[in-house]
Amino acid sequence: MGNIETRVAILAIIVEDEISIDKLNKILFQYRQYIIGRMGLPYAKKNINVISIIVDAPQNTISALSGKVGKLKGITSKTTYSKV
């Protein structure tokens, strides 16, 4: 077996409704082995939270994580990939 190629990506997440925050945290916990950094900032003026998740994982793992997060109610997400 060869090494599985991984990519670095950032998931930008905006939480507009905290109804799904527990589900979000459970998903992120499931993928914890791939997460190399996480930063969350509340923005009280707009009553939202902005979260950045940096991952180093196989492409299909990043896609699965992004898809699960994107389906959560009250949460918007976008994934940006490194070129390497």
N, CA, C and O atoms as a GROMACS GRO file, in nm:
protein
  336
    1MET      N    1   0.083  -0.120   0.000
    1MET     CA    2   0.000   0.000   0.000
    1MET      C    3   0.087   0.125   0.000
    1MET      O    4   0.186   0.133   0.073
    2GLY      N    5   0.050   0.222  -0.081
    2GLY     CA    6   0.123   0.347  -0.084
    2GLY      C    7   0.062   0.446   0.015
    2GLY      O    8  -0.041   0.421   0.076
    3ASN      N    9   0.130   0.558   0.027
    3ASN     CA   10   0.079   0.662   0.115
    3ASN      C   11  -0.043   0.728   0.051
    3ASN      O   12  -0.047   0.751  -0.070
    4ILE      N   13  -0.140   0.758   0.132
    4ILE     CA   14  -0.258   0.828   0.083
    4ILE      C   15  -0.225   0.977   0.078
    4ILE      O   16  -0.178   1.035   0.176
    5GLU      N   17  -0.249   1.037  -0.037
    5GLU     CA   18  -0.220   1.179  -0.055
    5GLU      C   19  -0.324   1.263   0.019
    5GLU      O   20  -0.444   1.236   0.012
    6THR      N   21  -0.276   1.365   0.089
    6THR     CA   22  -0.366   1.454   0.161
    6THR      C   23  -0.352   1.595   0.106
    6THR      O   24  -0.256   1.628   0.037
    7ARG      N   25  -0.450   1.677   0.139
    7ARG     CA   26  -0.449   1.818   0.102
    7ARG      C   27  -0.481   1.901   0.225
    7ARG      O   28  -0.547   1.854   0.318
    8VAL      N   29  -0.434   2.022   0.224
    8VAL     CA   30  -0.468   2.116   0.330
    8VAL      C   31  -0.584   2.200   0.280
    8VAL      O   32  -0.584   2.247   0.166
    9ALA      N   33  -0.683   2.218   0.367
    9ALA     CA   34  -0.801   2.296   0.330
    9ALA      C   35  -0.849   2.375   0.451
    9ALA      O   36  -0.819   2.341   0.566
   10ILE      N   37  -0.925   2.479   0.424
   10ILE     CA   38  -0.988   2.558   0.529
   10ILE      C   39  -1.139   2.553   0.507
   10ILE      O   40  -1.188   2.582   0.399
   11LEU      N   41  -1.210   2.516   0.612
   11LEU     CA   42  -1.355   2.524   0.610
   11LEU      C   43  -1.394   2.652   0.680
   11LEU      O   44  -1.367   2.670   0.799
   12ALA      N   45  -1.458   2.742   0.608
   12ALA     CA   46  -1.509   2.866   0.666
   12ALA      C   47  -1.655   2.841   0.700
   12ALA      O   48  -1.736   2.809   0.612
   13ILE      N   49  -1.688   2.856   0.826
   13ILE     CA   50  -1.823   2.823   0.874
   13ILE      C   51  -1.884   2.946   0.940
   13ILE      O   52  -1.820   3.010   1.023
   14ILE      N   53  -2.007   2.978   0.903
   14ILE     CA   54  -2.081   3.086   0.969
   14ILE      C   55  -2.204   3.024   1.035
   14ILE      O   56  -2.288   2.962   0.969
   15VAL      N   57  -2.212   3.043   1.164
   15VAL     CA   58  -2.326   2.991   1.241
   15VAL      C   59  -2.424   3.107   1.262
   15VAL      O   60  -2.397   3.200   1.337
   16GLU      N   61  -2.538   3.098   1.193
   16GLU     CA   62  -2.639   3.202   1.203
   16GLU      C   63  -2.750   3.165   1.300
   16GLU      O   64  -2.823   3.252   1.348
   17ASP      N   65  -2.761   3.037   1.330
   17ASP     CA   66  -2.861   2.988   1.424
   17ASP      C   67  -2.796   2.877   1.505
   17ASP      O   68  -2.751   2.777   1.449
   18GLU      N   69  -2.791   2.893   1.636
   18GLU     CA   70  -2.718   2.798   1.720
   18GLU      C   71  -2.790   2.664   1.737
   18GLU      O   72  -2.744   2.579   1.814
   19ILE      N   73  -2.901   2.644   1.668
   19ILE     CA   74  -2.977   2.520   1.680
   19ILE      C   75  -2.893   2.397   1.645
   19ILE      O   76  -2.917   2.289   1.699
   20SER      N   77  -2.797   2.412   1.555
   20SER     CA   78  -2.717   2.297   1.509
   20SER      C   79  -2.576   2.294   1.566
   20SER      O   80  -2.494   2.214   1.521
   21ILE      N   81  -2.545   2.377   1.664
   21ILE     CA   82  -2.408   2.386   1.714
   21ILE      C   83  -2.360   2.254   1.777
   21ILE      O   84  -2.244   2.218   1.762
   22ASP      N   85  -2.449   2.184   1.847
   22ASP     CA   86  -2.411   2.054   1.904
   22ASP      C   87  -2.378   1.953   1.795
   22ASP      O   88  -2.282   1.878   1.807
   23LYS      N   89  -2.460   1.952   1.690
   23LYS     CA   90  -2.435   1.861   1.577
   23LYS      C   91  -2.303   1.896   1.509
   23LYS      O   92  -2.226   1.807   1.471
   24LEU      N   93  -2.276   2.025   1.494
   24LEU     CA   94  -2.151   2.070   1.433
   24LEU      C   95  -2.032   2.020   1.515
   24LEU      O   96  -1.937   1.966   1.460
   25ASN      N   97  -2.038   2.039   1.645
   25ASN     CA   98  -1.927   1.997   1.731
   25ASN      C   99  -1.908   1.846   1.728
   25ASN      O  100  -1.794   1.798   1.736
   26LYS      N  101  -2.015   1.769   1.718
   26LYS     CA  102  -2.004   1.623   1.708
   26LYS      C  103  -1.936   1.582   1.578
   26LYS      O  104  -1.853   1.490   1.576
   27ILE      N  105  -1.971   1.650   1.469
   27ILE     CA  106  -1.908   1.621   1.340
   27ILE      C  107  -1.759   1.653   1.346
   27ILE      O  108  -1.676   1.574   1.302
   28LEU      N  109  -1.726   1.770   1.400
   28LEU     CA  110  -1.586   1.809   1.408
   28LEU      C  111  -1.507   1.712   1.497
   28LEU      O  112  -1.391   1.683   1.470
   29PHE      N  113  -1.570   1.663   1.602
   29PHE     CA  114  -1.505   1.564   1.690
   29PHE      C  115  -1.475   1.436   1.613
   29PHE      O  116  -1.370   1.375   1.633
   30GLN      N  117  -1.567   1.395   1.525
   30GLN     CA  118  -1.546   1.274   1.445
   30GLN      C  119  -1.425   1.288   1.352
   30GLN      O  120  -1.360   1.188   1.320
   31TYR      N  121  -1.395   1.409   1.310
   31TYR     CA  122  -1.286   1.434   1.217
   31TYR      C  123  -1.163   1.495   1.286
   31TYR      O  124  -1.076   1.549   1.219
   32ARG      N  125  -1.156   1.486   1.416
   32ARG     CA  126  -1.051   1.550   1.494
   32ARG      C  127  -0.910   1.510   1.452
   32ARG      O  128  -0.817   1.591   1.464
   33GLN      N  129  -0.892   1.389   1.404
   33GLN     CA  130  -0.758   1.344   1.365
   33GLN      C  131  -0.703   1.421   1.246
   33GLN      O  132  -0.582   1.421   1.222
   34TYR      N  133  -0.791   1.486   1.169
   34TYR     CA  134  -0.749   1.561   1.051
   34TYR      C  135  -0.739   1.711   1.076
   34TYR      O  136  -0.680   1.784   0.996
   35ILE      N  137  -0.795   1.758   1.188
   35ILE     CA  138  -0.799   1.902   1.216
   35ILE      C  139  -0.665   1.946   1.274
   35ILE      O  140  -0.620   1.893   1.376
   36ILE      N  141  -0.602   2.043   1.208
   36ILE     CA  142  -0.474   2.093   1.257
   36ILE      C  143  -0.489   2.229   1.325
   36ILE      O  144  -0.395   2.277   1.388
   37GLY      N  145  -0.606   2.290   1.312
   37GLY     CA  146  -0.631   2.417   1.380
   37GLY      C  147  -0.777   2.457   1.370
   37GLY      O  148  -0.847   2.422   1.276
   38ARG      N  149  -0.820   2.530   1.472
   38ARG     CA  150  -0.960   2.575   1.476
   38ARG      C  151  -0.964   2.710   1.545
   38ARG      O  152  -0.902   2.729   1.650
   39MET      N  153  -1.037   2.804   1.487
   39MET     CA  154  -1.054   2.935   1.548
   39MET      C  155  -1.201   2.975   1.535
   39MET      O  156  -1.258   2.968   1.426
   40GLY      N  157  -1.260   3.015   1.643
   40GLY     CA  158  -1.399   3.060   1.640
   40GLY      C  159  -1.411   3.198   1.701
   40GLY      O  160  -1.355   3.225   1.807
   41LEU      N  161  -1.484   3.284   1.633
   41LEU     CA  162  -1.503   3.420   1.682
   41LEU      C  163  -1.652   3.456   1.682
   41LEU      O  164  -1.718   3.447   1.578
   42PRO      N  165  -1.703   3.495   1.796
   42PRO     CA  166  -1.841   3.545   1.797
   42PRO      C  167  -1.843   3.688   1.742
   42PRO      O  168  -1.752   3.766   1.768
   43TYR      N  169  -1.947   3.719   1.668
   43TYR     CA  170  -1.965   3.855   1.617
   43TYR      C  171  -2.100   3.903   1.668
   43TYR      O  172  -2.202   3.888   1.601
   44ALA      N  173  -2.098   3.962   1.786
   44ALA     CA  174  -2.221   4.000   1.857
   44ALA      C  175  -2.306   4.100   1.778
   44ALA      O  176  -2.428   4.095   1.784
   45LYS      N  177  -2.242   4.190   1.705
   45LYS     CA  178  -2.316   4.292   1.631
   45LYS      C  179  -2.416   4.230   1.533
   45LYS      O  180  -2.525   4.283   1.514
   46LYS      N  181  -2.378   4.116   1.472
   46LYS     CA  182  -2.466   4.048   1.376
   46LYS      C  183  -2.528   3.921   1.436
   46LYS      O  184  -2.604   3.851   1.369
   47ASN      N  185  -2.494   3.890   1.562
   47ASN     CA  186  -2.544   3.771   1.630
   47ASN      C  187  -2.511   3.642   1.555
   47ASN      O  188  -2.595   3.554   1.537
   48ILE      N  189  -2.385   3.633   1.510
   48ILE     CA  190  -2.337   3.513   1.441
   48ILE      C  191  -2.203   3.472   1.502
   48ILE      O  192  -2.142   3.546   1.579
   49ASN      N  193  -2.160   3.352   1.467
   49ASN     CA  194  -2.027   3.303   1.502
   49ASN      C  195  -1.957   3.264   1.374
   49ASN      O  196  -2.017   3.204   1.284
   50VAL      N  197  -1.829   3.298   1.364
   50VAL     CA  198  -1.748   3.265   1.248
   50VAL      C  199  -1.640   3.167   1.293
   50VAL      O  200  -1.565   3.195   1.388
   51ILE      N  201  -1.632   3.053   1.226
   51ILE     CA  202  -1.538   2.948   1.264
   51ILE      C  203  -1.453   2.911   1.143
   51ILE      O  204  -1.505   2.892   1.033
   52SER      N  205  -1.322   2.900   1.165
   52SER     CA  206  -1.230   2.851   1.063
   52SER      C  207  -1.173   2.718   1.112
   52SER      O  208  -1.123   2.708   1.224
   53ILE      N  209  -1.181   2.617   1.027
   53ILE     CA  210  -1.127   2.485   1.058
   53ILE      C  211  -1.022   2.453   0.952
   53ILE      O  212  -1.052   2.450   0.833
   54ILE      N  213  -0.898   2.429   0.995
   54ILE     CA  214  -0.793   2.393   0.902
   54ILE      C  215  -0.769   2.243   0.913
   54ILE      O  216  -0.748   2.190   1.022
   55VAL      N  217  -0.772   2.175   0.798
   55VAL     CA  218  -0.757   2.030   0.798
   55VAL      C  219  -0.647   1.987   0.701
   55VAL      O  220  -0.616   2.057   0.604
   56ASP      N  221  -0.589   1.872   0.729
   56ASP     CA  222  -0.496   1.805   0.638
   56ASP      C  223  -0.548   1.662   0.627
   56ASP      O  224  -0.532   1.581   0.718
   57ALA      N  225  -0.610   1.633   0.512
   57ALA     CA  226  -0.682   1.506   0.498
   57ALA      C  227  -0.691   1.466   0.351
   57ALA      O  228  -0.668   1.549   0.263
   58PRO      N  229  -0.725   1.340   0.325
   58PRO     CA  230  -0.753   1.299   0.188
   58PRO      C  231  -0.871   1.380   0.131
   58PRO      O  232  -0.960   1.422   0.204
   59GLN      N  233  -0.869   1.400   0.001
   59GLN     CA  234  -0.974   1.478  -0.066
   59GLN      C  235  -1.114   1.429  -0.031
   59GLN      O  236  -1.203   1.509  -0.002
   60ASN      N  237  -1.136   1.297  -0.034
   60ASN     CA  238  -1.271   1.246  -0.008
   60ASN      C  239  -1.313   1.269   0.137
   60ASN      O  240  -1.432   1.284   0.164
   61THR      N  241  -1.219   1.272   0.230
   61THR     CA  242  -1.250   1.300   0.370
   61THR      C  243  -1.292   1.445   0.388
   61THR      O  244  -1.388   1.475   0.459
   62ILE      N  245  -1.219   1.535   0.322
   62ILE     CA  246  -1.254   1.677   0.329
   62ILE      C  247  -1.392   1.700   0.268
   62ILE      O  248  -1.472   1.776   0.323
   63SER      N  249  -1.419   1.636   0.157
   63SER     CA  250  -1.550   1.649   0.092
   63SER      C  251  -1.662   1.598   0.182
   63SER      O  252  -1.768   1.659   0.190
   64ALA      N  253  -1.638   1.486   0.249
   64ALA     CA  254  -1.739   1.430   0.339
   64ALA      C  255  -1.765   1.524   0.456
   64ALA      O  256  -1.880   1.549   0.492
   65LEU      N  257  -1.659   1.575   0.515
   65LEU     CA  258  -1.673   1.669   0.626
   65LEU      C  259  -1.749   1.794   0.582
   65LEU      O  260  -1.843   1.837   0.648
   66SER      N  261  -1.707   1.850   0.471
   66SER     CA  262  -1.772   1.970   0.418
   66SER      C  263  -1.920   1.947   0.388
   66SER      O  264  -2.004   2.032   0.417
   67GLY      N  265  -1.951   1.832   0.331
   67GLY     CA  266  -2.090   1.799   0.300
   67GLY      C  267  -2.176   1.787   0.424
   67GLY      O  268  -2.289   1.836   0.426
   68LYS      N  269  -2.124   1.723   0.527
   68LYS     CA  270  -2.199   1.707   0.653
   68LYS      C  271  -2.225   1.842   0.719
   68LYS      O  272  -2.335   1.869   0.767
   69VAL      N  273  -2.122   1.926   0.722
   69VAL     CA  274  -2.136   2.059   0.783
   69VAL      C  275  -2.235   2.143   0.702
   69VAL      O  276  -2.318   2.214   0.759
   70GLY      N  277  -2.225   2.136   0.571
   70GLY     CA  278  -2.311   2.216   0.484
   70GLY      C  279  -2.458   2.183   0.492
   70GLY      O  280  -2.542   2.266   0.456
   71LYS      N  281  -2.492   2.063   0.539
   71LYS     CA  282  -2.632   2.023   0.551
   71LYS      C  283  -2.698   2.067   0.681
   71LYS      O  284  -2.819   2.053   0.697
   72LEU      N  285  -2.620   2.121   0.774
   72LEU     CA  286  -2.675   2.159   0.903
   72LEU      C  287  -2.760   2.286   0.893
   72LEU      O  288  -2.723   2.382   0.824
   73LYS      N  289  -2.872   2.284   0.961
   73LYS     CA  290  -2.963   2.399   0.961
   73LYS      C  291  -2.898   2.518   1.034
   73LYS      O  292  -2.842   2.503   1.142
   74GLY      N  293  -2.908   2.635   0.972
   74GLY     CA  294  -2.858   2.757   1.034
   74GLY      C  295  -2.708   2.777   1.021
   74GLY      O  296  -2.651   2.868   1.082
   75ILE      N  297  -2.644   2.691   0.940
   75ILE     CA  298  -2.499   2.699   0.923
   75ILE      C  299  -2.467   2.707   0.774
   75ILE      O  300  -2.521   2.632   0.693
   76THR      N  301  -2.378   2.800   0.740
   76THR     CA  302  -2.330   2.815   0.604
   76THR      C  303  -2.182   2.782   0.604
   76THR      O  304  -2.109   2.822   0.696
   77SER      N  305  -2.135   2.708   0.504
   77SER     CA  306  -1.992   2.677   0.500
   77SER      C  307  -1.940   2.678   0.357
   77SER      O  308  -2.014   2.660   0.261
   78LYS      N  309  -1.810   2.699   0.348
   78LYS     CA  310  -1.740   2.700   0.220
   78LYS      C  311  -1.602   2.642   0.245
   78LYS      O  312  -1.541   2.668   0.349
   79THR      N  313  -1.552   2.565   0.151
   79THR     CA  314  -1.420   2.503   0.168
   79THR      C  315  -1.326   2.556   0.061
   79THR      O  316  -1.361   2.565  -0.057
   80THR      N  317  -1.206   2.591   0.103
   80THR     CA  318  -1.101   2.636   0.014
   80THR      C  319  -0.982   2.543   0.029
   80THR      O  320  -0.941   2.511   0.141
   81TYR      N  321  -0.926   2.499  -0.083
   81TYR     CA  322  -0.818   2.401  -0.084
   81TYR      C  323  -0.685   2.466  -0.120
   81TYR      O  324  -0.680   2.562  -0.197
   82SER      N  325  -0.578   2.412  -0.062
   82SER     CA  326  -0.443   2.454  -0.105
   82SER      C  327  -0.415   2.389  -0.240
   82SER      O  328  -0.482   2.293  -0.279
   83LYS      N  329  -0.318   2.439  -0.311
   83LYS     CA  330  -0.282   2.382  -0.440
   83LYS      C  331  -0.183   2.267  -0.425
   83LYS      O  332  -0.153   2.198  -0.523
   84VAL      N  333  -0.131   2.247  -0.304
   84VAL     CA  334  -0.034   2.138  -0.282
   84VAL      C  335  -0.095   2.028  -0.198
   84VAL      O  336  -0.029   1.928  -0.168
   0.00000   0.00000   0.00000
